[in-house]
């Protein structure tokens, strides 16, 4: 997952509140950082997306982003 795909997935899934979640929600699965901090520190976007989905309780069937292919099908 590229950063642009991460940004699109956040926007598609969370809409207007996506920016606040990326900036403010602490994600224990990426070292207790926010998504923005984790991305800036070099954590892969897919790992940050997965952590964000867990904390925000995104259903499994939407964890690859709205309209995204399941990576196992690539």
Secondary structure, DSSP 8 states (H G I E B T S, - for coil): --HHHHHHHHHHHHGGGHHHHHHH-EEGGGTSEEHHHHHHTT--HHHHHHHHHHHTT--GGGTT-TT---GGG-
